[in-house]
Amino acid sequence: MIGNNKKRYISVVKSSYGLSLGSLWQHISIDCADISGDHQFRKRIFFELLTHLLDEKKIKLAANGVYLTGTISEQLDILKNAWPPYPSDDQDDDLDEFGMWFLVKAPAGLVWLTPDGQEVWT
């Protein structure tokens, strides 16, 4: 996504800056609707975007007021391993309508890092 679709990356980051992990997922869904409605495609784009943002030090992942530790890959594996099945009958695994999974089950959330060093916890 990043190399081939830099405009999409910029668009998603701009529209979801300062918002939660669930909002980032929703913005990817909207921005990529013209490419594919495939859940696995969106999931791949989502994790590519998170990898890029972490690598650029624009975000951190945190849980209960504490930053996740380890490599970027290890941090993202925590989210990947907890990712709900799709589709799911459990409303708490919903990713799209109300995004309940991001609110009640996701093992981490986003902390946006501003250019002047401030943190925006979501």
C-alpha positions as CSV (number, residue, x, y, z in Angstrom):
1,M,0.0,0.0,0.0
2,I,2.6,2.5,1.0
3,G,4.9,2.3,-2.0
4,N,2.2,1.9,-4.7
5,N,-0.5,3.9,-3.1
6,K,1.1,6.8,-1.3
7,K,-1.9,9.0,-2.0
8,R,-4.2,6.5,-0.2
9,Y,-1.8,6.3,2.7
10,I,-1.7,10.1,3.0
11,S,-5.5,10.3,2.7
12,V,-6.1,7.7,5.4
13,V,-3.6,9.2,7.8
14,K,-4.9,12.7,7.3
15,S,-8.6,11.6,7.8
16,S,-7.9,9.5,10.8
17,Y,-5.1,11.4,12.5
18,G,-5.7,11.5,16.3
19,L,-8.5,9.0,16.1
20,S,-8.7,5.4,17.4
21,L,-7.6,2.1,16.0
22,G,-11.2,1.4,15.0
23,S,-11.5,4.7,13.2
24,L,-8.3,3.9,11.3
25,W,-9.9,0.6,10.2
26,Q,-13.0,2.5,9.1
27,H,-11.1,5.1,7.1
28,I,-9.2,2.3,5.3
29,S,-12.5,0.6,4.5
30,I,-13.8,3.8,3.0
31,D,-10.7,4.7,1.1
32,C,-10.2,1.3,-0.3
33,A,-13.8,0.6,-1.2
34,D,-13.1,1.2,-4.9
35,I,-10.4,-1.4,-4.9
36,S,-11.8,-4.4,-3.0
37,G,-14.5,-5.2,-0.5
38,D,-12.4,-8.2,0.6
39,H,-11.9,-8.4,4.3
40,Q,-8.4,-10.0,4.0
41,F,-7.3,-7.2,1.6
42,R,-8.4,-4.5,4.1
43,K,-6.7,-6.4,7.0
44,R,-3.5,-6.5,5.0
45,I,-3.6,-2.8,4.2
46,F,-4.5,-2.0,7.8
47,F,-1.4,-3.8,9.1
48,E,0.8,-2.4,6.4
49,L,-0.3,1.1,7.4
50,L,0.3,0.4,11.1
51,T,3.8,-0.9,10.3
52,H,4.6,2.2,8.3
53,L,3.2,4.5,11.0
54,L,5.2,2.7,13.8
55,D,8.3,2.7,11.6
56,E,8.0,6.5,11.0
57,K,7.4,7.0,14.8
58,K,4.0,8.7,14.1
59,I,2.2,6.3,16.5
60,K,2.8,3.9,19.4
61,L,0.6,1.0,20.5
62,A,-0.4,1.0,24.1
63,A,-2.7,-0.9,26.5
64,N,-3.9,0.3,29.9
65,G,-1.7,3.4,29.8
66,V,1.5,1.4,29.0
67,Y,3.3,1.3,25.7
68,L,3.7,-2.1,24.1
69,T,7.3,-3.3,24.0
70,G,9.2,-5.4,21.5
71,T,9.9,-5.0,17.8
72,I,7.2,-3.6,15.5
73,S,6.5,-7.1,14.3
74,E,6.1,-8.4,17.8
75,Q,3.8,-5.6,18.8
76,L,1.6,-6.1,15.7
77,D,1.6,-9.9,16.3
78,I,-0.3,-9.1,19.5
79,L,-3.1,-7.5,17.5
80,K,-2.9,-10.1,14.7
81,N,-3.2,-13.0,17.2
82,A,-6.3,-11.4,18.8
83,W,-7.9,-10.5,15.5
84,P,-11.5,-11.8,15.4
85,P,-12.7,-14.3,12.8
86,Y,-14.6,-12.9,9.9
87,P,-17.5,-13.2,9.7
88,S,-18.4,-13.8,13.3
89,D,-21.6,-14.4,15.2
90,D,-20.3,-12.6,18.3
91,Q,-21.3,-9.0,18.2
92,D,-18.2,-8.2,20.3
93,D,-16.1,-9.4,17.3
94,D,-17.7,-6.8,15.0
95,L,-15.1,-4.8,13.0
96,D,-17.3,-2.9,10.7
97,E,-20.7,-1.6,11.9
98,F,-20.0,-0.4,15.4
99,G,-16.4,-1.7,15.6
100,M,-17.1,-3.3,19.0
101,W,-13.9,-5.5,18.8
102,F,-11.8,-2.4,18.8
103,L,-13.7,-1.1,21.9
104,V,-14.0,-4.2,24.0
105,K,-11.5,-6.8,22.9
106,A,-8.6,-5.2,21.1
107,P,-5.4,-5.8,23.1
108,A,-4.0,-2.3,22.3
109,G,-4.9,1.1,21.1
110,L,-3.2,4.0,19.3
111,V,-1.2,6.8,20.7
112,W,-0.5,9.4,18.0
113,L,2.8,11.3,18.2
114,T,2.6,14.9,17.1
115,P,5.6,16.6,15.3
116,D,6.2,18.7,18.5
117,G,6.5,15.6,20.7
118,Q,3.0,15.6,22.2
119,E,1.0,12.4,22.6
120,V,-2.6,11.9,21.6
121,W,-4.0,8.9,23.4
122,T,-7.1,7.2,21.9
